[in-house]
Amino acid sequence: MTQFAKETLPISLEEEMRRSYLDYAMSVIVGRALPDARDGLKPVHRRVLFAMHELNNDWNRPYKKSARIVGDVIGKYHPHGDSAVYDTIVRMAQDFSLRHMLVDGQGNFGSVDGDNAAAMRYTEIRLSKIAHEMLADIDKETVNFGPNYDGSEKEPLVLPSRLPNLLVNGSSGIAVGMATNIPPHNLNEVVDACLHLLKHPEATIDELMEIIPAPDFPTAGIIYGVTGVKDGYRTGRGRVVMRAKCHFEDIDRGQRQSIIVDELPYQVNKKTLQERIAELVHEKKIEGISHIQDESDKSGMRLVIELKRGEVPEVVLNNLYKQTQLQDTFGINMVALIDGQPRLCNLRELIQVFLEHRREVVTRRTVFNLRKARERGHVLEGLAVALANIDDFIRIIRESPTPPVAKAELMSRPWDSALVREMLTRSRADGGTINADDYRPDGLEKAFGMGSDGLYRLSETQAQEILQMRLQRLTGLEQDKIVAEY
């Protein structure tokens, strides 16, 4: 039987609508539509790449079926439709959509003509080399993790990302009450700008614009004027006028000419463009065109527009620029999430956010590596103590009735530490003063390790490692290896 609330509280419809709609808007803004300024990814892209990383679906491993990846993503991290996840994967595998593809695809992933990709059961994918670099060091506590939608898994809140992906590949999305449209750029130019700002923290936007003069679209084309580009870099909002790259060729033994389209503006559908030109010719809004034919192949794009005898190709081309997508506009709107809040950013701010992120990642990686090195060094010190006092260790272990008793006996007495002192001395390449505390793992009690009396007291970790040590490690060669590793 349906249970009803025992008490009904009257509330203002206006307040409820405002609160609920704001919650919905922020959910779309933060969780769906806008990229994080640090790694340049929306949650679904980040989850796809992380799921592929967890499956060892790396650039140097065999391809896996796209359906396998989609299943993992929606089952573990992204509780939404499989078609949305697959569409995301397809776009990351298209060389005409991303400046540097994040997914290496095998099979039909669509075309610039607007052809659909093959179904996910047919295509195969793996991480690209650049995506591998975006995930590098993720297992070294470089970024924070959070629970997934049901709390059964952990997922990264941001990727370490060695490259400034937001500027390199750009991003576009429509949220609630706001949108983003960031153009892609040349990787070399963006890296040079990052290095310049790193070396010259007071660098201005104008200095950075000398290094990054304009966007660099995957479909190439020609940027017509940079005034709108500079506005976008300075304020976060501007416009890029793009034109197709064309040249002229003689046909019919020089009696007629044709316009050859070699490159299209970004995100222009070639098939739709061809149909639009034919429609304008049919409606007599464009004069002088006799035939249009697509001769594109694997070697590149080639859209042939044949002209009637006596037509001036420059005049026809200018008319095409005016009435078709041979000239198009990309509206710059550089909105991204910074500290979980949407912000309109200029070029310098986006680079600065990335550099701060990398500084934090490198710091956390260094702390992680130092902790692991100290923990490993601690174990090696214990093994060195065992090898230096091998006869006493073997006697204690043989005379002990159980492993816990043997462990307790090894920990209860101090040991000669001459070999450990030698290892510590060799580890200081600068010949500085040896301080054993510099090598102590975090959290190790003062009672263990090298004492002020020059004797060594084993910790529980070291005693356990000694008891699990194989007999072959008692050889002189193994002792040399321990000293060398330390």
C-alpha positions as CSV (number, residue, x, y, z in Angstrom):
1,M,0.0,0.0,0.0
2,T,1.3,3.5,-0.9
3,Q,2.7,5.4,2.0
4,F,1.9,9.1,2.2
5,A,3.8,11.7,4.2
6,K,2.2,12.3,7.6
7,E,2.9,16.1,7.3
8,T,2.8,18.4,4.3
9,L,4.8,21.6,4.5
10,P,3.7,24.5,2.2
11,I,6.5,26.1,0.3
12,S,6.9,28.9,-2.2
13,L,6.7,27.7,-5.7
14,E,9.0,30.5,-6.8
15,E,11.7,29.5,-4.2
16,E,11.4,25.8,-5.1
17,M,11.7,26.5,-8.8
18,R,14.7,28.8,-8.2
19,R,16.5,26.2,-6.0
20,S,15.7,23.2,-8.1
21,Y,16.6,24.9,-11.4
22,L,19.8,26.2,-10.0
23,D,20.7,22.7,-8.8
24,Y,20.0,21.3,-12.3
25,A,21.9,24.1,-14.0
26,M,25.0,23.6,-11.8
27,S,24.8,19.8,-12.4
28,V,24.9,20.3,-16.2
29,I,27.6,23.0,-16.0
30,V,30.0,21.1,-13.7
31,G,29.1,17.5,-14.6
32,R,28.3,17.6,-18.3
33,A,29.0,20.6,-20.5
34,L,32.0,22.5,-19.5
35,P,35.7,21.3,-19.4
36,D,38.0,21.6,-16.5
37,A,40.7,24.3,-17.2
38,R,43.4,22.0,-15.9
39,D,43.1,19.0,-18.2
40,G,40.7,20.4,-20.7
41,L,38.3,17.5,-20.4
42,K,34.6,17.1,-19.6
43,P,33.7,14.3,-17.2
44,V,32.7,11.9,-19.9
45,H,36.0,12.3,-21.8
46,R,37.9,11.9,-18.5
47,R,36.0,8.7,-17.6
48,V,36.5,7.2,-21.0
49,L,40.3,7.7,-20.9
50,F,40.6,6.5,-17.3
51,A,38.5,3.4,-18.1
52,M,40.8,2.6,-21.0
53,H,43.8,3.2,-18.8
54,E,42.4,0.8,-16.2
55,L,41.9,-1.9,-18.9
56,N,45.6,-1.5,-20.0
57,N,44.2,-0.4,-23.4
58,D,47.4,1.6,-24.1
59,W,48.9,2.8,-27.4
60,N,51.4,-0.1,-27.5
61,R,48.8,-2.8,-26.6
62,P,46.3,-4.5,-28.9
63,Y,43.1,-2.8,-29.8
64,K,39.9,-3.6,-27.9
65,K,36.3,-3.5,-29.1
66,S,34.7,-0.1,-28.6
67,A,31.7,-1.9,-27.0
68,R,34.0,-3.3,-24.3
69,I,35.1,0.2,-23.4
70,V,31.6,1.7,-23.5
71,G,30.3,-1.1,-21.2
72,D,33.1,-0.4,-18.7
73,V,32.5,3.4,-18.8
74,I,28.7,3.3,-18.2
75,G,28.9,0.4,-15.7
76,K,31.6,1.9,-13.5
77,Y,31.7,5.7,-14.0
78,H,29.1,7.3,-16.3
79,P,25.5,6.1,-15.7
80,H,24.1,7.5,-18.9
81,G,23.3,6.2,-22.4
82,D,25.8,4.1,-24.3
83,S,25.2,6.0,-27.5
84,A,26.4,9.3,-25.8
85,V,29.6,7.6,-24.6
86,Y,30.3,6.0,-28.0
87,D,29.7,9.3,-29.7
88,T,32.3,10.8,-27.4
89,I,34.8,8.0,-28.3
90,V,34.1,8.5,-32.0
91,R,34.9,12.3,-31.8
92,M,38.1,11.6,-29.9
93,A,39.2,9.3,-32.8
94,Q,38.5,11.7,-35.7
95,D,41.4,13.6,-37.1
96,F,39.1,16.2,-38.5
97,S,37.5,16.9,-35.1
98,L,40.5,17.0,-32.8
99,R,43.9,18.6,-33.5
100,H,45.6,15.7,-31.7
101,M,43.4,12.6,-31.3
102,L,43.1,11.1,-27.8
103,V,41.8,7.8,-29.1
104,D,43.5,5.6,-31.7
105,G,40.7,4.0,-33.7
106,Q,40.6,1.1,-36.1
107,G,37.6,0.9,-38.4
108,N,35.1,3.4,-39.7
109,F,34.9,6.4,-37.4
110,G,33.0,8.7,-39.9
111,S,34.2,11.3,-42.3
112,V,34.2,15.0,-43.0
113,D,31.2,14.3,-45.3
114,G,29.1,13.6,-42.3
115,D,29.1,9.8,-42.7
116,N,28.2,8.0,-39.4
117,A,30.8,5.8,-37.7
118,A,30.3,2.1,-37.7
119,A,28.4,0.5,-34.7
120,M,30.5,0.0,-31.6
121,R,30.5,-3.7,-32.0
122,Y,32.6,-3.3,-35.2
123,T,35.2,-0.6,-34.3
124,E,38.2,-1.1,-32.1
125,I,40.1,1.5,-30.1
126,R,43.1,2.1,-27.8
127,L,44.6,5.2,-26.2
128,S,46.7,7.4,-28.4
129,K,50.3,8.4,-27.3
130,I,49.1,11.9,-26.3
131,A,46.3,10.4,-24.2
132,H,49.0,8.2,-22.5
133,E,50.9,11.3,-21.6
134,M,47.7,12.9,-20.1
135,L,47.4,9.8,-17.8
136,A,51.1,9.6,-16.9
137,D,51.8,9.4,-13.1
138,I,48.2,9.0,-12.2
139,D,49.1,6.1,-10.0
140,K,51.5,8.2,-8.0
141,E,48.9,10.1,-6.0
142,T,49.3,13.2,-8.2
143,V,45.6,14.0,-8.4
144,N,42.6,13.5,-6.1
145,F,40.1,10.7,-6.6
146,G,36.4,10.7,-5.7
147,P,33.7,8.0,-5.5
148,N,31.8,7.1,-8.6
149,Y,28.0,7.4,-8.8
150,D,27.3,4.4,-6.5
151,G,30.4,4.6,-4.3
152,S,31.8,1.2,-5.6
153,E,34.7,2.6,-7.5
154,K,37.1,5.6,-7.4
155,E,37.6,7.9,-10.3
156,P,40.0,10.8,-10.8
157,L,38.6,14.3,-10.4
158,V,41.1,15.6,-12.9
159,L,44.0,14.0,-15.0
160,P,47.7,14.9,-14.4
161,S,47.8,15.9,-18.1
162,R,51.4,16.7,-19.3
163,L,50.0,18.7,-22.2
164,P,47.8,21.8,-22.1
165,N,44.9,19.9,-23.7
166,L,42.3,22.7,-23.4
167,L,44.2,25.0,-25.7
168,V,45.6,22.2,-27.9
169,N,42.4,20.4,-28.7
170,G,39.9,23.1,-27.7
171,S,36.4,22.4,-26.4
172,S,32.7,23.2,-27.1
173,G,29.6,22.7,-25.1
174,I,26.2,24.2,-24.3
175,A,25.3,24.2,-20.6
176,V,22.4,26.0,-18.9
177,G,22.6,29.7,-19.3
178,M,26.1,29.6,-20.7
179,A,28.3,27.9,-23.3
180,T,31.9,27.4,-24.2
181,N,33.7,27.3,-27.6
182,I,37.5,27.2,-27.3
183,P,39.4,26.8,-30.6
184,P,42.3,24.3,-31.0
185,H,45.9,25.5,-31.3
186,N,49.3,24.3,-32.4
187,L,51.0,22.1,-29.8
188,N,54.5,23.5,-30.3
189,E,53.2,27.1,-30.0
190,V,51.2,26.4,-26.9
191,V,54.2,24.6,-25.2
192,D,56.5,27.5,-26.1
193,A,53.9,29.9,-24.6
194,C,53.8,27.8,-21.4
195,L,57.6,27.9,-21.2
196,H,57.7,31.6,-21.7
197,L,55.2,32.3,-19.0
198,L,57.0,29.9,-16.7
199,K,60.3,31.7,-17.2
200,H,58.7,35.2,-17.3
201,P,55.7,35.2,-14.8
202,E,55.0,38.8,-15.6
203,A,54.5,38.2,-19.3
204,T,51.6,40.0,-20.9
205,I,48.9,38.6,-23.2
206,D,50.4,40.5,-26.1
207,E,53.7,38.7,-25.5
208,L,51.9,35.4,-25.5
209,M,50.1,36.3,-28.7
210,E,53.4,36.7,-30.4
211,I,54.0,33.0,-29.7
212,I,50.4,31.9,-30.3
213,P,49.3,34.2,-33.2
214,A,46.0,32.3,-33.9
215,P,44.2,29.0,-33.6
216,D,45.3,26.0,-35.6
217,F,42.3,23.9,-36.8
218,P,42.6,20.2,-37.7
219,T,41.0,20.8,-41.1
220,A,43.5,23.6,-41.8
221,G,42.0,26.4,-43.9
222,I,42.9,30.1,-43.9
223,I,42.2,32.5,-41.0
224,Y,41.0,35.8,-42.5
225,G,42.1,38.6,-40.3
226,V,43.2,38.4,-36.7
227,T,41.3,41.3,-35.0
228,G,38.6,39.0,-33.7
229,V,41.3,36.5,-32.6
230,K,43.1,39.1,-30.5
231,D,39.8,40.1,-28.9
232,G,39.2,36.5,-28.0
233,Y,42.7,36.1,-26.5
234,R,42.4,39.3,-24.5
235,T,38.8,39.1,-23.2
236,G,37.8,35.5,-23.7
237,R,35.3,36.4,-26.4
238,G,35.9,37.0,-30.0
239,R,35.5,35.5,-33.5
240,V,37.7,33.8,-36.0
241,V,36.8,34.2,-39.7
242,M,37.9,31.1,-41.6
243,R,38.1,30.5,-45.3
244,A,38.6,27.5,-47.5
245,K,42.0,27.1,-49.1
246,C,41.5,27.1,-52.9
247,H,43.5,27.3,-56.1
248,F,42.6,27.6,-59.8
249,E,43.3,25.1,-62.6
250,D,42.8,25.3,-66.4
251,I,40.5,22.8,-68.0
252,D,39.4,22.1,-71.7
253,R,42.9,23.1,-72.9
254,G,42.8,26.4,-71.1
255,Q,39.4,27.5,-72.5
256,R,37.8,27.2,-69.0
257,Q,38.9,27.3,-65.4
258,S,38.0,25.5,-62.3
259,I,38.1,26.3,-58.5
260,I,39.8,23.5,-56.5
261,V,39.0,23.4,-52.8
262,D,41.9,21.9,-50.9
263,E,40.9,22.7,-47.3
264,L,37.7,23.5,-45.6
265,P,36.9,25.7,-42.5
266,Y,36.6,23.8,-39.2
267,Q,33.4,21.8,-38.7
268,V,32.1,22.4,-42.2
269,N,30.4,19.3,-43.7
270,K,31.7,18.8,-47.2
271,K,28.6,17.0,-48.5
272,T,26.3,19.7,-47.1
273,L,28.5,22.4,-48.7
274,Q,28.4,20.7,-52.1
275,E,24.6,20.4,-51.9
276,R,24.3,24.1,-50.9
277,I,26.4,25.3,-53.8
278,A,24.3,23.2,-56.2
279,E,21.1,24.6,-54.7
280,L,22.4,28.2,-55.2
281,V,23.3,27.5,-58.8
282,H,19.9,26.0,-59.4
283,E,18.2,29.1,-57.9
284,K,20.5,31.3,-60.0
285,K,21.9,33.1,-56.9
286,I,25.4,32.2,-58.1
287,E,26.3,32.5,-61.7
288,G,29.1,31.0,-63.7
289,I,29.3,27.4,-62.3
290,S,28.8,24.6,-64.8
291,H,29.6,21.5,-62.7
292,I,30.7,20.5,-59.2
293,Q,32.4,17.2,-58.4
294,D,34.0,15.7,-55.3
295,E,37.3,14.1,-56.2
296,S,38.6,13.6,-52.6
297,D,40.5,10.4,-51.8
298,K,43.0,9.1,-49.3
299,S,45.6,11.6,-50.4
300,G,43.5,14.5,-49.4
301,M,40.5,16.8,-50.1
302,R,39.7,17.9,-53.7
303,L,36.4,19.5,-54.4
304,V,36.3,20.6,-58.1
305,I,34.0,23.5,-59.1
306,E,34.0,23.9,-62.9
307,L,33.3,27.3,-64.3
308,K,31.6,28.3,-67.6
309,R,33.7,29.8,-70.4
310,G,34.6,33.4,-69.8
311,E,34.0,33.4,-66.1
312,V,36.5,35.1,-63.8
313,P,37.3,32.6,-61.0
314,E,38.1,35.3,-58.4
315,V,34.7,36.8,-58.8
316,V,32.9,33.4,-58.5
317,L,35.0,32.5,-55.5
318,N,34.3,35.7,-53.7
319,N,30.6,35.1,-54.3
320,L,31.0,31.6,-52.9
321,Y,32.7,33.0,-49.8
322,K,29.8,35.4,-49.3
323,Q,26.9,32.9,-49.7
324,T,28.3,29.5,-48.6
325,Q,30.4,28.0,-45.8
326,L,33.6,28.3,-47.8
327,Q,33.8,31.2,-45.4
328,D,32.6,30.6,-41.9
329,T,33.0,32.0,-38.4
330,F,34.1,30.4,-35.2
331,G,32.9,32.2,-32.2
332,I,35.5,32.2,-29.4
333,N,33.9,31.9,-25.9
334,M,36.6,30.7,-23.5
335,V,34.5,29.5,-20.5
336,A,36.0,26.7,-18.4
337,L,35.8,25.4,-14.8
338,I,38.3,26.8,-12.4
339,D,37.9,25.5,-8.8
340,G,34.6,24.0,-9.8
341,Q,33.2,27.3,-10.9
342,P,32.6,28.5,-14.5
343,R,34.8,31.4,-15.5
344,L,35.4,33.4,-18.7
345,C,39.2,33.3,-19.2
346,N,41.7,35.0,-21.4
347,L,44.7,33.3,-23.0
348,R,47.1,34.0,-20.1
349,E,44.7,32.8,-17.4
350,L,44.2,29.4,-19.2
351,I,48.0,28.9,-19.5
352,Q,48.5,30.0,-15.9
353,V,45.9,27.5,-14.6
354,F,47.6,24.7,-16.5
355,L,51.0,25.6,-15.1
356,E,49.7,25.7,-11.5
357,H,48.2,22.3,-12.1
358,R,51.4,20.9,-13.4
359,R,53.4,22.4,-10.5
360,E,51.0,20.7,-8.0
361,V,51.3,17.4,-10.0
362,V,55.1,17.4,-10.1
363,T,55.2,18.3,-6.3
364,R,52.9,15.5,-5.4
365,R,54.8,13.0,-7.6
366,T,58.1,14.0,-6.0
367,V,56.6,13.5,-2.5
368,F,55.3,10.1,-3.6
369,N,58.6,9.0,-5.1
370,L,60.5,10.2,-2.0
371,R,58.2,8.3,0.3
372,K,58.5,5.1,-1.8
373,A,62.3,5.5,-2.0
374,R,62.6,5.9,1.8
375,E,60.3,2.8,2.4
376,R,62.4,0.7,0.0
377,G,65.6,2.0,1.5
378,H,64.3,1.0,4.9
379,V,63.8,-2.5,3.7
380,L,67.2,-2.6,2.1
381,E,68.8,-1.5,5.3
382,G,67.2,-4.4,7.1
383,L,68.4,-6.9,4.5
384,A,71.9,-5.4,4.8
385,V,71.8,-5.9,8.6
386,A,70.7,-9.5,8.0
387,L,73.6,-10.2,5.6
388,A,76.1,-8.6,7.9
389,N,74.9,-10.8,10.8
390,I,73.8,-13.8,8.8
391,D,75.0,-16.5,11.2
392,D,73.1,-15.0,14.2
393,F,70.0,-14.5,12.1
394,I,69.9,-18.1,10.9
395,R,70.4,-19.4,14.4
396,I,67.6,-17.3,15.8
397,I,65.2,-18.4,13.0
398,R,66.1,-22.1,13.4
399,E,65.7,-22.0,17.2
400,S,62.3,-20.1,17.1
401,P,59.2,-22.4,17.3
402,T,57.0,-20.0,15.2
403,P,57.5,-17.1,12.7
404,P,56.0,-14.5,15.2
405,V,58.5,-15.6,17.8
406,A,61.4,-15.3,15.3
407,K,60.2,-11.8,14.3
408,A,60.0,-10.7,17.9
409,E,63.5,-12.0,18.7
410,L,65.0,-10.2,15.7
411,M,63.3,-7.0,16.7
412,S,64.3,-7.3,20.4
413,R,68.1,-6.8,20.1
414,P,70.4,-4.3,18.5
415,W,72.6,-5.3,15.5
416,D,75.9,-4.3,14.1
417,S,75.3,-1.7,11.3
418,A,78.7,-1.3,9.6
419,L,77.2,-2.2,6.2
420,V,74.3,0.2,6.6
421,R,76.8,3.0,7.5
422,E,78.7,2.2,4.4
423,M,75.5,2.3,2.3
424,L,74.6,5.7,3.8
425,T,78.0,7.1,3.0
426,R,77.9,5.9,-0.6
427,S,74.4,7.4,-1.0
428,R,75.8,10.9,-0.4
429,A,77.5,11.7,-3.7
430,D,78.3,15.3,-2.5
431,G,80.3,13.9,0.4
432,G,78.1,15.8,2.9
433,T,77.4,14.9,6.5
434,I,75.4,11.7,6.9
435,N,72.1,12.0,8.8
436,A,70.2,8.7,9.1
437,D,67.0,10.6,9.9
438,D,67.0,12.0,6.3
439,Y,66.4,8.4,5.1
440,R,63.7,7.4,7.6
441,P,60.3,6.5,6.3
442,D,57.4,8.8,7.5
443,G,55.8,7.4,10.6
444,L,58.7,5.2,11.7
445,E,59.2,5.3,15.4
446,K,62.5,6.6,16.8
447,A,63.1,3.3,18.6
448,F,63.8,1.7,15.2
449,G,66.6,2.2,12.7
450,M,70.1,3.6,13.3
451,G,70.5,4.5,17.0
452,S,72.8,7.1,18.6
453,D,74.9,4.2,19.8
454,G,75.7,3.2,16.2
455,L,73.7,0.0,16.5
456,Y,70.6,-0.9,14.3
457,R,67.2,-1.9,15.6
458,L,64.9,-3.7,13.1
459,S,61.3,-2.6,12.6
460,E,58.4,-5.0,12.1
461,T,58.5,-4.4,8.3
462,Q,62.2,-5.2,8.1
463,A,61.9,-8.3,10.3
464,Q,59.0,-9.6,8.1
465,E,61.0,-9.0,4.9
466,I,64.0,-10.9,6.3
467,L,61.8,-13.9,7.3
468,Q,60.4,-13.9,3.7
469,M,63.8,-13.6,2.1
470,R,64.8,-16.4,-0.2
471,L,68.1,-18.3,0.5
472,Q,69.6,-17.2,-2.8
473,R,69.8,-13.6,-1.5
474,L,72.4,-14.7,1.0
475,T,75.1,-14.8,-1.7
476,G,77.8,-12.2,-2.0
477,L,76.4,-11.0,-5.4
478,E,73.0,-10.3,-3.9
479,Q,74.7,-8.2,-1.2
480,D,76.4,-6.1,-3.9
481,K,73.0,-5.7,-5.6
482,I,71.5,-4.4,-2.3
483,V,74.3,-1.9,-1.8
484,A,74.0,-0.8,-5.5
485,E,70.2,-0.4,-5.3
486,Y,70.4,1.7,-2.1
